[in-house]
Amino acid sequence: METPTKTPNVIDTSKMSPEERAALELAEASRVEAGPAGSFGSSLFLGKPLFESVFPFPAQTVEDEDQGDAFLSRLEAFLEEQVDADEIDRTGEIPEEVIEGLAKMGAFGIKIPREYGGLGLSQTNYSRAAMLLGKYCGNLTALLSAHQSIGVPQPLLVFGTEAQKQKFLPRCAAGEISAFALTEPNVGSDPAKIETTAELDTATGEYVINGEKLWCTNGVKAGVIVVMARMAEGRPADSDPKRPKISAFLVEMDTPGVEVTHRSRFMGLKALYNGVVKFTDVRIPAENLILEEGRGLKVALTTLNTGRITLPAACVGMAKRCLEWSTKWAGRRVQWGAPVGRHDAIAQKLARMKAETFAIEAMVRYVSLLVDRDKKSDIRIEAAFAKMWGTERGWDIVNEAMQIRGGRGYETAESLAGRGDEAVPVERFLRDSRINTIFEGSSEIMRLLIAREALDPHLKMGGPVLNSTLPMKDRAKAALRSAWFYGRWYPGLWMPVITAPRGTLPEFRGDARRVKAMSRKLARKLFHSMLRYGPKLEKKQVLLGRYVEVGAELFAMTASMGMAHQLIESGRGDRDDLTGTVGYFNRISRGKVNDLFRAIASNADVEGYRIAKRMLE
Ligand SMILES: Cc1cc2nc3c(=O)[nH]c(=O)nc-3n(C[C@H](O)[C@H](O)[C@H](O)COP(=O)(O)OP(=O)(O)OC[C@H]3O[C@@H](n4cnc5c(N)ncnc54)[C@H](O)[C@@H]3O)c2cc1C
């Protein structure tokens, strides 16, 4: 597929407010550029899905799987025998012996290479561990995930110097807890406004940090954390003085001036060691800077790209547990003369939960396997799809499990046990999972991020033509280049899809063809919206969100078909069951895509925005 080349200044920022411009320019400067081959996610928006990267579905090697199995069986035995997740929820504390037990088995260093004292397991095995943890305890999942998905190990593995790795990774692997501190009272989804400062003391060569971080998960118990701070004016010396420069630092929590001033408590995840961390003239050595001055946002965003796979992975575990409980209850509970699962309303819920759980797992495994294949794989869109779609479906699934269990779903496990009923903690699962669509990139931000990436090839092509800040000569050159590209690309989107992608299981040929056709329609409609709205399209978040949702459905369908095919071929799954479940999922998903296309053509977005505007005034 033709991928347009990188062109600078693709977005016209001349009509934006200084704040908007700063936020956008910072976000743009921190983007990781896609590789020349593109990714499956981005190809969906261009109408030319790269099926060859999903069919055949990437596979875990036998050796890798065995290594994972050995750890997972130890972890599972520990969770079964040593962990009382309801007690952790009730007391709001994780017993020390549980933390020690996890540390002893290496659960704090799952991905840390063996040379630094970790288990050296793959991303896939790490995701499998998150799936397992998600089945048992949200608090332990968050503890281990904040530590190694976003805490010190992940950014150091990607950007750390050898000295930093030698110093910090063995400590992290042994169980010293770490954390990631980006959020501040005035800085949530928009990191460009970070107020915590870092100033270089040229006399001592140390950085001096001042500020306050909010909701730092593990901050209350951590020994070392990653802190994002804004450089004082003039640093780095060679940079654009107008652009805010954020850097990432390793901060030891026992450094004078570091203080945890509050432990935050939440609706769920009652035992999260989450706090407000204050920094008053905190002096840290220059060697604790990660990457370079001014590259902190790149560190943070790259860390989150991979880190955010953990949340949908945990949702898979949670959803599988919900399925077990719901199936058991729906088969046993008799009302109106039949088990409730035989009543159509509940039967449909069960089927959908099963199919969606499979799809989340397929997305997570696909992205994890891509990371294992090549650490530099461009997984931004697929990881964001998995985070957005997986956590939203995870929430639907736990909500349906509560509905299926009726009043018992709403009752706490302790109360159920207290009156002799089975202690099924759906209520705890629901409370614990609500946060998943908010942190590590909220669903709204995931839609913006994916939409930005979906539009990227067009911004590179057409953006410079419309960018009034560029010289006329450059704009004319860009116009010629886009005429050449669009003249060939656009007509191709109207071609009927006759053949199924190579490597498709016979049962899925029709569905795979339809995915291809829907991807062409997605690309056409997105292009039409660009022509219709021009730069104003960026403000039409709900419209763009619908395009993103279509992309997510197409990815979910394709990943499900790929994984089902692989399970069938390797003899690990029943053909009828898998093709039936995935075929059913595809049908539901296609229905959603058709609804989304209809809503793209006709919607009440303008009226909705007008009403909200009046409300805010
Ligand atoms: C339990 C918990 C644990 C956390 N752990 C950590 C941690 O370890 N480290 C850390 O740094 N942070 C952590 N956070 C912070 C978390 O990542 C933020 O809550 C999240 O980024 C959203 O920021 P916010 O809450 O300030 O919401 P805001 O950014 O104020 O957003 C409010 C709402 O507006 C939406 N919104 C914002 N901007 C836009 C936009 N441009 N377009 C459309 N919609 C928009 C958001 O999606 C959200 O729905 C944690 C938070 C919680 C509650």
PDBQT file of the ligand as one rigid body, heavy atoms in Angstrom, charges set to zero:
ROOT
HETATM    1  C1  LIG A 701      -7.953   5.186  40.610  1.00  0.00    +0.000 C 
HETATM    2  C2  LIG A 701      -7.079   6.057  39.789  1.00  0.00    +0.000 A 
HETATM    3  C3  LIG A 701      -5.751   5.704  39.573  1.00  0.00    +0.000 A 
HETATM    4  C4  LIG A 701      -4.918   6.542  38.811  1.00  0.00    +0.000 A 
HETATM    5  N1  LIG A 701      -3.581   6.237  38.681  1.00  0.00    +0.000 NA
HETATM    6  C5  LIG A 701      -2.762   7.142  38.083  1.00  0.00    +0.000 A 
HETATM    7  C6  LIG A 701      -1.331   6.951  38.082  1.00  0.00    +0.000 A 
HETATM    8  O1  LIG A 701      -0.812   5.960  38.588  1.00  0.00    +0.000 OA
HETATM    9  N2  LIG A 701      -0.547   7.907  37.516  1.00  0.00    +0.000 N 
HETATM   10  C7  LIG A 701      -1.084   9.024  36.946  1.00  0.00    +0.000 A 
HETATM   11  O2  LIG A 701      -0.321   9.851  36.452  1.00  0.00    +0.000 OA
HETATM   12  N3  LIG A 701      -2.416   9.217  36.903  1.00  0.00    +0.000 NA
HETATM   13  C8  LIG A 701      -3.258   8.317  37.477  1.00  0.00    +0.000 A 
HETATM   14  N4  LIG A 701      -4.613   8.527  37.484  1.00  0.00    +0.000 N 
HETATM   15  C9  LIG A 701      -5.160   9.658  36.752  1.00  0.00    +0.000 C 
HETATM   16  C10 LIG A 701      -5.921   9.235  35.517  1.00  0.00    +0.000 C 
HETATM   17  O3  LIG A 701      -5.046   8.798  34.527  1.00  0.00    +0.000 OA
HETATM   18  C11 LIG A 701      -6.784  10.436  35.109  1.00  0.00    +0.000 C 
HETATM   19  O4  LIG A 701      -7.912  10.414  35.956  1.00  0.00    +0.000 OA
HETATM   20  C12 LIG A 701      -7.177  10.425  33.666  1.00  0.00    +0.000 C 
HETATM   21  O5  LIG A 701      -6.075  10.671  32.864  1.00  0.00    +0.000 OA
HETATM   22  C13 LIG A 701      -8.234  11.487  33.367  1.00  0.00    +0.000 C 
HETATM   23  O6  LIG A 701      -7.860  12.715  33.875  1.00  0.00    +0.000 OA
HETATM   24  P1  LIG A 701      -8.887  13.527  34.802  1.00  0.00    +0.000 P 
HETATM   25  O7  LIG A 701      -9.468  12.606  35.785  1.00  0.00    +0.000 OA
HETATM   26  O8  LIG A 701      -8.199  14.728  35.315  1.00  0.00    +0.000 OA
HETATM   27  O9  LIG A 701     -10.030  13.950  33.815  1.00  0.00    +0.000 OA
HETATM   28  P2  LIG A 701     -10.076  15.217  32.783  1.00  0.00    +0.000 P 
HETATM   29  O10 LIG A 701      -8.875  15.213  31.901  1.00  0.00    +0.000 OA
HETATM   30  O11 LIG A 701     -10.323  16.429  33.606  1.00  0.00    +0.000 OA
HETATM   31  O12 LIG A 701     -11.338  14.834  31.956  1.00  0.00    +0.000 OA
HETATM   32  C14 LIG A 701     -12.674  14.856  32.438  1.00  0.00    +0.000 C 
HETATM   33  C15 LIG A 701     -13.559  14.223  31.380  1.00  0.00    +0.000 C 
HETATM   34  O13 LIG A 701     -13.430  14.950  30.152  1.00  0.00    +0.000 OA
HETATM   35  C16 LIG A 701     -12.961  14.113  29.106  1.00  0.00    +0.000 C 
HETATM   36  N5  LIG A 701     -12.032  14.878  28.290  1.00  0.00    +0.000 N 
HETATM   37  C17 LIG A 701     -10.888  15.473  28.661  1.00  0.00    +0.000 A 
HETATM   38  N6  LIG A 701     -10.304  16.091  27.620  1.00  0.00    +0.000 NA
HETATM   39  C18 LIG A 701     -11.100  15.882  26.565  1.00  0.00    +0.000 A 
HETATM   40  C19 LIG A 701     -11.035  16.259  25.197  1.00  0.00    +0.000 A 
HETATM   41  N7  LIG A 701     -10.032  16.980  24.683  1.00  0.00    +0.000 N 
HETATM   42  N8  LIG A 701     -12.037  15.862  24.377  1.00  0.00    +0.000 NA
HETATM   43  C20 LIG A 701     -13.067  15.113  24.851  1.00  0.00    +0.000 A 
HETATM   44  N9  LIG A 701     -13.167  14.728  26.112  1.00  0.00    +0.000 NA
HETATM   45  C21 LIG A 701     -12.198  15.105  26.970  1.00  0.00    +0.000 A 
HETATM   46  C22 LIG A 701     -12.305  12.941  29.799  1.00  0.00    +0.000 C 
HETATM   47  O14 LIG A 701     -12.296  11.766  29.001  1.00  0.00    +0.000 OA
HETATM   48  C23 LIG A 701     -13.171  12.785  31.033  1.00  0.00    +0.000 C 
HETATM   49  O15 LIG A 701     -14.320  12.064  30.689  1.00  0.00    +0.000 OA
HETATM   50  C24 LIG A 701      -5.457   7.710  38.237  1.00  0.00    +0.000 A 
HETATM   51  C25 LIG A 701      -6.802   8.044  38.440  1.00  0.00    +0.000 A 
HETATM   52  C26 LIG A 701      -7.594   7.254  39.223  1.00  0.00    +0.000 A 
HETATM   53  C27 LIG A 701      -9.014   7.686  39.481  1.00  0.00    +0.000 C 
ENDROOT
TORSDOF 0
